[in-house]
Amino acid sequence: MAKILVDFQLSHGQEKVTQGNIMIANIQPGKSNLHEQVKKVIADQFNCPTGIISIKQIKMNA
């Protein structure tokens, strides 16, 4: 398991965008679908669909 820092944005429509970052612990970076794992965590946190989430950057934390 690892901790990662994720920079992301949520697109709420044509001109509404929310940018942010989140620290996620207990993620499995070795899995083939890391971006999907991260989107699911963010969607659960913000109660939104994964389709509106864009991952800008993922940084591993030691």
Sequence and secondary structure as in RCSB ss.txt:
>XXXX:A:sequence
MAKILVDFQLSHGQEKVTQGNIMIANIQPGKSNLHEQVKKVIADQFNCPTGIISIKQIKMNA
>XXXX:A:secstr
 EEEEEEEEEE SSS EEEEEEEEEEE TTSTTHHHHHHHHHHHHHT  GGGEEEEEEEEE 
